[in-house]
Amino acid sequence: MTSNNHQKNTNDLHKASDNVEGKATITNPETALAAAAQAEQDKLASDKVANDRAELSNNNSEVKDAGQFGKVAVIYGGSSNERSVSLDSGAAVLQALQNQGVDATHFDPKHQDITELRDYDRVFNVLHGRGGEDGLLQGVLQWFDIPQTGSGILASALGMDKVRTKQLWQGCGLATAPFSLLTADTDWQQVVNMLGLPLIIKPVHEGSSIGMTKVNNLDELPAAYATAVQCGDAVMAERWITGREFTIVIIDDEAYPVIRLEPADITNFYDFEAKYNRNDTSYYIPCGLSDADEKHLQDLSLAAFRAVDAKGWGRIDAMQDEAGNFWLLEINTVPGMTSHSLVPMAAKARGMDFNTLCWHILTQTL
């Protein structure tokens, strides 16, 4: 090789490195080649995102005429402790469907006779909490033979019961945070001996973090139990996992980009205020996990979702402890759809705006 040719090749490698990474000249050809390979991987990843978005567009285009949905009842409100959240979620979904020409109407079972649902062709369920998320509404709609969004009777009933969900996951070999059922006669010291401190005390049959309390010492347990038991007789204690909190949205049996949640007070948990009322909670997409760890968490969440027999759409909450282990917390079969909610956030990262998301979920009823 002549000296001039050698200099030309070296310059070409320098240019490749500068164009790919925007850094100073690199004299090691291996580094430049690695940078070029990384650029190719980035291009492939970008192409995949574009293809995914095109695929979503094609899937949604299968239903081009809003008239195919017929008369749609968007059920929200109800009488549970999550009524206020349901009203916000449902109003957003109703508006999104109406924006696209769907003949959608608000239906509130707190003020309307449930038998009136016979007048509708299908139901978009945004009824959070008891009555709408625990299998009751699902059973009524199945009896009426009315197509509905989301999971059926079994998954809804299981998912609303935190203890039975965790017992099922344990039976399937899926890691979930250790827990114990509590009663008024529970030996609090024994609970601490078994689970350690801090603890999180939860009502077994509530969502949206209602009635939950973080307990830092033994003396706080009775008051935390008293708070939780106001939401129902079944109360549980769960080991506090110190680490990072994640949520995984699942739609059409696909795990969407993982979201990392960080409350302003990182010593506390993602409570009702942080979920719906505060504006200082941080959400991260990308979530900060390595590609391998994110894929592992998505696979774990899909396995947990399928184990409960959940369908259509939903959300899995999980933690990663300081040793890097993942722990399943809960499943949500009728997730929130408010301005602070996580399903729209994950869908946006997947290339789907809110209107399209609501349309896409409704197509599951056809």
N, C-alpha and C positions, 0 to 999 in steps of 0.2 A: 504494500500500500504506500502511495506517495505521501509526502508530508502534507501537500495541499489537500489531498482527499481525506487524510486523517483529520485535518483541522476542520474541514467541511462537516464530517460526520459528528465531530464533537460539538460543533456549533448547533447542528440540528437537534442533538440531544438536549442541549441547553435550552433551545427554544421550546421543545416539547415540555420540559419541566416548567419553564416560566409560564407557558400558556395554561397548563393544567392546574398549577398550584399558586401561581402569582408570587413565587418566591425568588430569591436571588439565584444566580447561576449555580448549578450542581454539576460537579465534575465526575461523579460516579455514574456510569451508564445504568447500573442496576437500579439505582434510585429513580432515574428518569423513566426507565421502563416500568417500574412499579407504579409510578405516578400515572403513566399512560394507561396501565391496566386498570387503576382505580377510576380513572376518568371513563373508561369503557363500562365499568360496573355501574357508575353513577348514571350513565346514559341509559343502560338497560333498566335500572330502577325507575328512572323518569318515564321511560317508554311503558313500563308496567303500570304506573299510575295512570298514564293517559289511556292505556287499554282498558284498565279497570273502570275508568269513568265512562268510556265508550260503551263497555258492557252494561254498566248500570243504566245508561241512557237507552240502550237497546231493550233491556229487560222491562223498563218502565214504558217503552213505546209499544209493548205488546197490548196494552190497554190505552188506546188513543182517544176513545170517546168516553167522557165522564158518565154518559147515559148508561153505560154497561153496568155501573154499580147500582143503578136503581135508586131507591129511597134509603138513605143511610142514617141510622141513629148514632150520634156521637154521645156515648153515655159518660157523664161526669157529674161530680157533685157528691151525691149520696149522703150517708149519715155517719161515716167513720171519722176517726180523729184526723184523717188526712183530707177532709173535705176541702179545706182552703187550697191545698196544693192541687187537688183534683180539678177544682174550678179554674185555676190558672192554666193547668196543662190542657184541659179539655177545650177551653176557649181558644187556645192557640191552634190546636188541631182542627177545630171546627172552621176557623177562619182560613187555615191553609187549604182545606178541602173545598170550601166555598170559593176561594180565589181561583180554583181550577175548574169551576163549573159543576162540582159534585152537588147533587141534591141532598145536602146534609143538614140535619136538625139536631139541636141540643135536646137530650133526654136526661132528666134528673129523677132517679127513682125515689128521691126523698119527697118529691111533690107530684109524681105521676104513678099511675097504676102500672105495674110491671107487665101486665097482660097487653098493654097498648103496644108493646114491641112487636106484636103479631102484624102490625100495619107496616113494618119495615122489611126491606130486602136483606139488609146486613147491618152489622154493628161494629163500630170502632170503639173499643173499650178503653176508656181513660179513667176508670173508676178505681182510684187507689184505695188500698186498705181493705178492711173487712166488708164483705158483701159484694165487692167487685173483683177482688184479687185472690179470694180464698176458695174458689170453686162454686160458690152459690150462684152467681150470675152465669157462670159457664154452664152449670147444670140446667138452669132455666132456658138458656138459649139453645142448648142441645135438645131439650124437650120440645121446644117450639120449632126446631129444625131451622134455625136462623144462623147463617154463617157469621163468625166473629173473628176479630183479630186476636192474635196471641195464643197462649196455652189453653189446654182443655181443663177438665175437672181435676184429674189426678195431679198434674204438675202444679196447678194453682193452689190446691189444698196443701200439698207438700211444701211448696215454696213459701207459703205464708206461715208455716210452722218451722221456726228456726231449728228447734231441737231435732225434729224428725228429718229435716233436710241434712243436718250434720250427721245424724246416725246413718242415713243412707250413704252419704259420701264416705264415712268411715268404712262401711261395709264394702264399698267399691274400691277401697285402698287409696282414696283421694285425701290429701292432707288438709285438715281443717283444725282451727284453733281449739285446744282442749276446753271443756266446759263442764258445768254442773247445774242441775236443776235446783231451785231454791224453794223453800216454804217458810212460813212464819216460825217453824220449829227448828230450822236449820242451825247446825252448829257452825257459826261463822268462822271460828278458828280452824275448824276442819277444812272449810272451803279454802282458806288462805294457805293452809298446809299443802293442799292438793294442787292449787292453781298458782300460788304465789301472789305477789303484789307488784304493780297495780293490777286491778281487775276492771272489766267493763260489765255493768249490770244491765240486762235488757229484758223488756217484755217479749215473750216468745211469739206473740201473734200481732205485732205492730211493725209498720214500716216507717220510713223517713226519719229514723233515729228518735222517734217519739218515746219518751219515758226512759231514755238511756242515761246512765251516769257513770263517769269514771271514778273509781274508788282507789285512793292512794294508801289508806291505812285501815286497819281492822275496825276502828270505831265508826267509820263512815258507812259500813255495810248495811246496818239496819235502816238508815234513812234512804239509802239508794234502793233497797228492796221496797220500802214503803212507796217510793215514787213510781217504781215499775209496776207494782201490783195494782195501782189505780187503773192501769190499762188492761187488766185481766189477771186471772188467778195464776197463770203460768209465767214464771220468771226464771231467768237463767243467769249464771255468772260465767264469763268467758275470760280466758287468760288474755291479758293485755300483751299484744305483740308490738314491741318497740321496733320501729323501722319505717318503711315507706308504704303508703296506701295507694292502691290502684283500683281502677274499675275497668271492666271489659264488656263492651257492648256486643251483643250477638244478634244478627239479623239474617234470616234465611240460612241458618246453620253455618254462618261465617263469623269469625271473631274479627271485629274492627280494630283499628289502631288503639293500643292501650293508652289510657289516660292516667297520669299520676296526679293525685290530689294533695294539696298542702294547705291546711288551715293556717290562718294567720298565727294562731297559737299552736305551735307544732307539738306542744306537750299534751294537747287535748285531741279529740277525735272529730271526724267530719260530721258534726251534729246538725240538727234541724236548722239552726240559724245560719251555719256555714253553707248548707245546701240551698237555702231558698231566700234568705234575707240579707246576708252580708255580701259585700263586694270586695273583700280583701282576701278571699280564698284564691289560691293560685292553682291553675290547671296546666299540665304540661303534655303537649303532643308535638314532637316525640317525647316519650315518657322518661327517657334517660337510661333505660335498660339497654344492654347489648342486644344485638339482633337475635342471638341464640336464646337469651333469657326471655325476651319478649315473645318469641315463638313458643317457648316452653310454657309461659303463662297463658298464652292464647289457647294452646292445646289442652292445658289443665282446665281452663274455664269451659271449653267446649265439652270436655268429658263430664264436668260437673253439670252443665246445662242439659246434656243428653241423659244423664243418670236420673234426673228429676222428671224426664220426659217432657221438658219444656219445648215449645214450638213457636215459630214465627219471629218473635223478637223478645229481648229481655236483657238483663244485665247481671254480671257476676262481680261481687266485691271481694277483694283479696288484699293480703299484706305480704310484704317481704321483710323478714327479720334481719337483724344485723349480721347474721351468718350467711345471708343470701338465700335462705329457704322461703318458699312461697306457702301461704296458708289461706285456704278458702274461708270466707266469712259468711256471706249470704247470697241468695239469688233474689232478683226482683223480676217478677213476671209481667208487671204493668209499670214500667219505669216512668219517671217524671218527664214531662215535655214542656217545662217552663223555660224562661229565658236563662236560668241558671243550670238547666238540666244537662246531663252527660250524654244521653243518646244523640241529641242534635249536634253536640260538639264532636262526637266520634264520627257521625255521618258526614259532617262538614270536612273533616280530615280525609274522609274516603271519597270526597268529591261530590257530595249530595247536599243540596240546600234543604231547608225545612219543608217547603212545599212538596218537593220531590220525595222527601223522606215519608211524609204522611201519605202521599199517593202510593208509594211503594209498599208500605205496610198494609194499606187497604186492599191492594191487589192480592194479598194472601188469602182473602176471603172468597176469591173467584174460583 
